[in-house]
Amino acid sequence: MMNILVITIDQLRWDALACAGNKEIETPNIDRLGKEGVRFTHAFTNAPACMPARSSLLTGRFPHAHGVRGGGVRLSEQEVTFPQLLSQRGYHTAHIGKLHVQNHTYRDHTAPHPSYGYRTLQVTDERGTYRDPYTQWVERNHPEYADAIRIEPGMTRVRNQTDHLSGNGSFPAKASHSHWVSEASIEFLQEFGSSPFMLWSSFFDPHSPFIVPLDLLDRYDPNALSLPRNCEITAENEAMIRQKKAAYYTLVSHVDDCIGKLLDYLDESGLSERTAVMLSSDHGEFLGDWGRWGKGRSEDESIRIPMIVKAPNIKGGGRVVDDIVQLFDLAPTICDLTGSMKPHSMQARSLLPLLRGEEDPERAPFALIELNSEVSRIDTAEVFEKTLRNRDYRLTVWSNQEKGVLYDLRLDPLQLNNVWSDSSYQKIRDKLIWELLQRLIQTENTLPVRTNPF
């Protein structure tokens, strides 16, 4: 039976990897995975926010189907997840690191977390915020840094508007959350690697705030990095922007170091011969482009993600696939690789044909990305946003606006010129709107299942 290792790197841009053509950043271990596996160049999230994206990965379902339409909405424990399906197949299922399909603010992190089909759970939805497996690991192994790794709780950060700040940590890399994820993952493999396993190793970095370990502060020279696109650069903000970008790159490279240790263990233990490795992110990061930081928008910086899959008995060798794929496609792919059942409620499509170098005519030639944003907590008003992104166009519509946006990516790859109202694009716009509507209808929720005619 094939083992599964899923690696997610929170808020990692699709182009923040050397193997994706970025000449400023060093990611040798992820590059190595790309050389051995298959890299998908046009992978997109299901939602540019943590909770709905991760819920889609777990279920293989769109946000409008599983109900986690945005942050602050818990994933129902009635949903069928791929860890449940693999557990039925006899796998030891485990999650180490950030899960974030439950609200983490105002939750008792010492209480048992809903299992969602996992047999082993070490959940830390933030970095150094709560009393959780990570902070307890630091207390046991690096007690001198127990206070240093602490940051203010999430709700405090939102109120103080510090969520996208960066800073120099007063703890070394050996006490970082990323180091803990890799160490705990290797410990799991040492204990349970002899039995069929599915392990999701989930790194929080480089999610904001960008806190850099003290022994990594000089890893990148801010002045050697390019400046953001479509961003107003002034004498007052340039140094800050460069410093934040350097901090982000440092955290990406630190995660890469930790992934390298995990991959090395797979090789040294012989597990790599029967383990499929899947690497991706839940969403991107603006990193100063458009003058923004974070995610939560429909531009490519926010919705486009990296994706690499390496599987035994599947020819990789650095092959590149340009087909449109989405984050939740990993769920049915895992089911196929392990011989597990796939419920009819699963809406994603397996990557197995593409991994084998075959065409997949049944695959939708576009991505559907969804997000709901809260506009008023007083009357719980929300705005619904839907995006269709194919190779040539990006169309986005909102529930509170009569007009949307349409970009011709062939002529306008940076998405600067909205042609929604351009009469020469009317037929294309209408066709894309129809495709979006059809996709939404085709993926209506079919849970709970129909048990009788009436």
Secondary structure as UniProt FT lines:
FT   STRAND          3..9
FT   TURN            10..11
FT   TURN            14..15
FT   HELIX           18..20
FT   HELIX           28..36
FT   STRAND          38..44
FT   HELIX           50..59
FT   HELIX           63..66
FT   TURN            71..72
FT   TURN            77..78
FT   HELIX           82..88
FT   TURN            89..90
FT   STRAND          92..97
FT   TURN            105..106
FT   TURN            109..110
FT   TURN            116..117
FT   STRAND          120..123
FT   HELIX           133..141
FT   HELIX           143..145
FT   TURN            146..149
FT   HELIX           154..160
FT   TURN            163..164
FT   STRAND          166..168
FT   HELIX           173..175
FT   HELIX           177..192
FT   TURN            193..194
FT   STRAND          197..203
FT   TURN            205..206
FT   STRAND          210..212
FT   HELIX           214..216
FT   TURN            217..218
FT   HELIX           222..224
FT   TURN            229..230
FT   TURN            235..237
FT   HELIX           238..269
FT   HELIX           271..274
FT   STRAND          275..280
FT   TURN            287..288
FT   HELIX           289..291
FT   HELIX           300..303
FT   STRAND          304..305
FT   STRAND          307..310
FT   TURN            312..313
FT   TURN            317..318
FT   STRAND          319..326
FT   HELIX           327..329
FT   HELIX           330..338
FT   TURN            344..345
FT   HELIX           352..355
FT   TURN            356..357
FT   TURN            361..362
FT   STRAND          366..376
FT   TURN            377..380
FT   STRAND          381..390
FT   STRAND          393..398
FT   TURN            399..400
FT   STRAND          405..408
FT   TURN            409..411
FT   TURN            413..414
FT   TURN            420..421
FT   HELIX           423..425
FT   HELIX           426..442
//
